[in-house]
Amino acid sequence: MIVAALGSQLNDGVSSIALRDILGGMGLSHDPGTWFLNLYLSGSCLGIAIAAWWAVTLTFRRFVFYALGLVTVTTLLIPFAPNLPMLYGLRFLQGFGGGAIIPMMMSVALRVLPPEARLYGLIPYALTATVFPNLAAPVAALWTDLVGWHFVFYQIIPIAALSAVLLWYGMPHDDTQLERLKKIDWRGMLLAAIATFSLTTLILQGDRLDWWNSPLICMLALVAAISTPLLLINEWFHEVPLFRIQLLARRNLAYGGLTLFCFIIINTSSSTLPFAYLQRVQAFRPEQLCELTALIAGLQLIFLPIVAWLLDFEWVDARVLNFLGFACILTACIGDSQLTGVWDATQFLLWQVLQALGDALVIMPLLMMATNSIEPKEGPYGSALFNTPRGIAQALGSWLLEYMLRWRGALHSSRLADQTGLDRFQPMISTAHAGFGTHGGLVKSTGSLAATLTAQTQVLVLSDTFLVVAGIVVFLMITLLFLPERSYPPRIALASD
């Protein structure tokens, strides 16, 4: 399950980073590319929501093989899609299979790991949220710049083969529970499909389609506003639901779900924003980012086990480690917000290391507090409830950057243009009209100045975005003071139960 889940996340991250190369190789423009990302996230959200129900019904072994097979086949077929409808359908199914694998790893871990090993067994799940957003960048650079964009999809072959062999020998043989089909939550599955597609599409396509000036966006907003409450009501009363909303009455699980949702958004500050700056302002190619991204990913392999080891001491309060982690991330965001147009990768290094430490101090205590609230028989329900918002959070993280570029970018660009027009454009124009310059020289100077203004606008927007992320961190720090309860290591908490 670890290999399958990590492979699925790597597949997602690499294809997102290499999106421009993939679109260029397939002869697609920007607008179809937005749906390429959109449909994957929509399928992933649906897969996460319904995976646990079908895994219990068909057995974990069978369902994981189905999901792994679906991911592998669709991934290999995507480069050869003959038309856009076929491409979109394959992409949606790829996301569905990949999303279905993620909650299965947590469910299996809760089922098979003894209390003494649970903390360390949850490290791979933490890797999917912390390491792979950084590890995906050097892998994407390897395929797109040194080998070929097709290998973004071919990389699934060895990973899927290894995972299939391990699953064949390691996954328990359970009996199917086909009697559950008589009580199938078909309304919940239908509403989950409608709600997740509406929400992800609304978030990801809103800026491009000009929000409420688009009939499609207005319709999606109405559909999401109706289907989401209906889904929650259905799950509350259904006899065999996709997830048990009643579990949110447990404060630590509610805190875990809320914080994971926000953490996925916050994590854009470590995996997206610095690299967006280096690519847009300093014109870095992905291979030039490898050293920084590989270092951050490697540090997580050190930090996560250390934090898990600390949490295994009875006197260590997970809430205190969580607070320290938020403090590290907050400091990193404030430090990153001081960026200027002359920064390169070395200026980000200190803050990214601090961010990596903060990520480990947040995600591991968070997982321990949440999973300690779930009994083994409740694992599938708790896993689905805990993971379903994850896909929506990924969409919100992407939207946040686009929104800041549009909103704050327009503001900064207008102010810079106004100021520069008074200081520099007018003298150049006057000189040209007086005969002391040429229109060609004016155009050249104006073009160079426009490029400078564009770069400075990007710097100011990214600086503002870091501060917005810092505000989300402050909100979570306040929530931490009131919502979660003290939780002890699994070997103590579960033994007492």
N, C-alpha and C positions, 0 to 999 in steps of 0.2 A: 504493500500500500504506500509506503514511503517513496519508493521509486516511481510508482505510477503518479502520485500526487505532485512530486517535485518535477517530473517530466512534463506533466500537464501545465504547471505554472511556467516552466521555462518556455514551453511552446507558445504560450500566450504572450509572455513578456518579449520574447525575441520577435515575434510577428508584429507586435505593436511598434517596437523601436525601428524595425526594418520596413515599416509600412510604405515609405516613399519608394524604396527600391523595389518592393513587391508590386506596387501600382505601376511604376515605370516599366518593369519587366512584363507586366500583363497588359500594358497599353491602356491603363485606366487613368482618368483625371481625378481631381480632388474630391468632387462630390460623390462619386461612387466609393471613394476611399473612406468617407465618413460612415457609410453604411457597412463597410467591411468591418470596422470596429464596433459599430452599433449592434449588428446582428450577433456578433460573438458574445458581447456582454448580455444581450437579451437571452440568448440560449443558455449561457452560464448561470444566470439568475434562476431560470426555470429548472435547470438540472439540479442545482443546489436545493431548491424547494421540494422537489418530489423524489429525490434520490433515496432518502431514508425509508420512505414508505415502500417503494418497490424493492429495496434491498431486503427488508424484513420479509416481504411476501415471497420473493423469488430466491432468497438466500443471498448473503453478502457475496459469496463466491461467484455465483452466476451473474449477479448484477454488475459486479466490478469487471468481469470479463466482457460483458456486453458494452459497458461504458468505454473500456480501454479499446476494444475493437472498433467502436464507432469513432473515437478520436483518431485512431491510426488510419482507418480507411478514408475518412473525410479529409484529413490533413494531406494525405498522399494524392488525393484526387483534385484538390483545389488548384494547383498550378495548371491543370489540364482542362479546367472548366471551359466548355465551348461558348458560353454566353453568360450574361449577368444574372439572370434568374437562377441558373444552375450554380453559379459561384455563390450567390447569396444563400441559397438553400444549404450548400455544403458548409458554408461558414457558420450558419446557425446551428447545424447539427454538430459541428466541431465544438462550438461553445457549450452546447448541451452536454456532450460527453465529458468535456473537461470540467465543467461545473459539477457534474454528478460525482466525480472522483474525490473532490475536496472534502465534503462532509463525511465521506466514507472513511477517510484516514482517521478522523477524530472518533467516529463511532467504533471502529476496530480497535483503536488505542484504548478507549474506555472499556472495551469488552475483554481484551486479552492481556493487558498489562496489569501485573499485581501492583498494589499500592506503593511498594518500595521502588518500583521502576517507572511509575507513571510520569513523574516530572521529567525524566530524561527522555521518555518516549514522546513527550509533547514538543520536544525541541524541533523535530522535522516539520511539525505544523507551523511553528514560529518561523522556520526558514522560508516558508512559502510567502509570508507577509513581509519579511525583512531582507533576506539575502537575494532572492531572485529578481526583484526590481533592479538591483545593482548588477547582478551576474549576467542578466540578459543583455546588457550593453556590450560587453566584450565578445559574447557569443555572436550577437548580431553583426558586430564589426568583422568577425572572422568569416562569416558566411557571405556577407554582402560585398566586402571590399577585397577579400583574398581568395574566395572559392567561387561563389555564385549564389544568387538569391534563391535558387531552387532549394538549396540545402537548408534554408529556414524551415522547410517542410520535411525534408528528408531526415533531419536530425531525430525525428520521432521513431525511426525504425529500430536502432539499437536500444533505445530506452524502453520502447514497448515490448521488444523481444525479451529483455532482461526481466521486466516487470511480470510478463506473462509466465515465464518459467518459475519465478519466485512465488507468484500467486498459486500456480498449479500445485506446488509442493507444500506451501505454507498455510494457505487459507483453509479453515475448517470446513468439513462437509456437513452442512446442516440440512434439515428437512424443510421442504417448502411449506409455506402456510397459505396455500391457494384458497382456503376458506375466507381469507380476508377480502378476496375479490367480490364476495357477496356484499361487502360493506365498503366498497371502493369509494373513495372521496373524489368522485368525478367532478363535482361542482368546484371543490377546492383546486383541483388541477387545472380546470378550465379558467377559473378566476385568477390563479397564479400566472398562467400564461398571458392572459390579457393584461393584468396589472404590471407584470415585470416588463413586457414589451412596451407598454404605454409609457411607463416611467423612464426607462432607459432611453427610449427614442425622444421623449420630451426633453430630457436633460441634454442629450448629445446633439440633437438636431436644432434645438431652440435658437442658438445664436446664428446659425447658418441661415435659418428660415425667417429670421426677424421676429421671433416670438409671437406675440398676440396679433401681429399683422398677417400671420399665416393661418389659413383655415385648418391645415393639418395639425398644427401645434394646438390650436384651440380645441379641436376634436379630441386629441390625445389627452389633453388636460382634463376634459370632461370625463372621458373613459376611465382615466386613472383615479379621479376623484370619486367615481361610483364603484369601480371594481375593487379598489383597495379596502375600503370599509366592509364591503360584502365578503371579501376573503377572510378578514379577521373575524367577522361574526360567524361565518361558516365553520372556521377552525375552532372557535370557542365551543360550539355546540355539537360538532360531529363526533360520532362514537369512535371512529378510527381516523383521526385527522392527519394531515401532513406534518403538523407540528403543534405542540400543546402550548398555547399562549398562556395558560395558567401557570406555567413554570416561571414566568417573569415576575411572579409574586416573590420569588426568592431573590433577595436583594443583590447578591453577588452575581447571579446569572444576568439580571437586568443590567447591572453595571458592566459586566463583560460584553454584552451585546452592544450597548451604547458606545462603550469605549473602543471596541473593535471597529465599529462603523466609523467613528471619528478618526481612529488611528490610520485606517486605510487612506483617508483624505489627507491627514497630516503627513503621511509618508511621502507624498509628492514633494515635500520640501527636501527630502534626501535623495530621491531617485529621479525627479523630473526637473525641478527648477534650476539647479546648478548646471545641468547638462543642456537645458534649454538656453541658458545664457551663453555657455561656451560654444554652442552650435550657431546661435543666431547672431551673437555679437562678435565673437572671436573666430567664427567660421571653422570650428573644429569638425572633423569627420569622426564617426563612431570609433575608429581604431585609435584616435588620439585621446579618447576618454578611457581607454582600457585600464591604464595604470591606476587611475583614481577609483573607478568602479570596482575593479578586482580587489583593491585594497579594502574598500568598505565591505564588500561581500566576505572577504577573508576574515575581517575582524569579527563579524557576526559568528563565525565558527568558533571563535575564542570566547566572546562575551556571553553567548547563550548558555553554554555548559557551565560557565562560572556562576551566572545568575541562578541556574537550576540548582547548583551545589549550595549556594547561599540559602535558597528557599527551603532546603531540606533540613535546616536547623530550626528547632522549635521556637527559639527566641527571636527569630527574624520575622518581622511583620511585613507581609507582602504589600500592604498599603504604603508603608514607608519607602520600599524600593520603587513602587509605582510613582510616588511623588518625586523621588530623586530622578527617575527617568524623565518625567515631564519637565523637571527643572533643566535637565541637560538639553532636551529638545528645544525648550524655550530659549535657552542661552544660544544654542546653535542658530535658531531662526533670527534672533536679534543680531547676531554676528554676521550672518549671511546677508541681512538686509542692508548692511553698510557697503555693499559691493559698488564698484565704480566701473567705468568703461575700460580701465586698464588691468582689471583682475584677470588672472589666468587660473589654471587648475590648482596651483600651489596655494593661492589665497583661500581656496575653499577647503583645503585639506584639514586644518584644525577643526573647523566647524562640522565637517562631515564625520570625522572621528567621534566627536562629541555626540553627534546625532546618532551614530551607530550604537554607542553605549546607551544612549537614552532609549533607543528602540528595544534593545534587549531587556532593559530594566522595566519597560512597560509591558511588553508582550508576554513574557514568561509569568510574572505575578498575575497578570490578567487571566491567562489560561488556567493557572492553578486555582484561582478563586472561582472561576466559572465552572470548571469541571468538577471541583469538589462539591458543587451544589447539585450535581446530577448523579443519580443512581445508575448502575450499569444497565438495568432494563429500560431506563429512560434515555439512554445514550442516543438512539436515532432521533427521538423527538427533540432533545436538547441540542444535538448537533445541527439539525435542520434550522431550528429557531436561531441559533447562534450564528450560523453561516449565511443565511438567506440575505441579510442586508449587505453582505460583503460586495456583491456585484453592483448593487445600487451605489455603494460608496465609491467603487472604482469609476463609475460614470460621473459621479459628483466631483471626484478629484480631477478628471479631465475637463469637466465643465468649468471648474473654478479658474483654471489657468486661462481658458478661452474667454471667460467672462471678464477677468481682470485685463486681458489684452485689449478687449473691445471697450470696456468702460473706462478704466484708468488710462489705457493707451490713447484713447481719443482725447482725454483731458490733458495729459502730458504733451501729446503731440501738438495740440492747439496752442498751449501756453508757450512751448518752445518755439513754434513757428512764429507766433506773434512777437515774442521778444527778439528773435533772430531777424525777423523782417524789419524791425525798427533799427536794429544795430548794424546789420550788414547788407541786407538785400537792397535797401534804399540807396546807399552810397554806390553800390555796383551798378544799379540801374541808371542813376544820375550820370555816372562816368561814361557808361556805354552811350547814352543819348548825347553827351557832350562831345563825343568823337574820340575820347581818349582810350576807348576799349573797343572790343569787337563783340558782336552778339555770340560768336562761337565761344569766346572766353567766358562770357557771362553764363552761357549754358553749362559749360564745363564746371565752373565754380559753383553754380547753383546745384548741379547734380551731386558734386562732392559734399556740399553742405547738407543736402537732403539725406544722403546716406549717413552722415554724422548724426543728424537729428533722429533718424530712424533707430540707430544704435542706442542713442541716449534715451530715447523713449522706451526701448526694451529694458534698459537698465533700471529705469524708474519704476516700470510696471512690475518687474520681478522683485524689486525691493519692497514694493507695496504688498505683493503677494506673500512674501515671507512674513510680513507683519500680520496679515490676515490669518495665516497659519498659526502664528504665535497667539493670536486671540482665541483660536479654537483650543489651543493647549491650555490657556488660562481657564477657559470654561471647564475643561476636564479636571483641572486641578481643584476647582471649586466643587465639582461633583464628587470627587474623591473624598472630600472632607465629610460628606453627608450620607452617601448611598451605600458603599460596601461595608461589610462586617469583617471582623478579624477571621482569617482562615489559616489553618495549620497545614503542614506538609501532609500529602495524601497518606503516608504510612502511619500518621497519627490520627488525622481526621477520619479516614475511612475505617481504621481499626476500631475507633470508638463507636462507630455506627454498628 
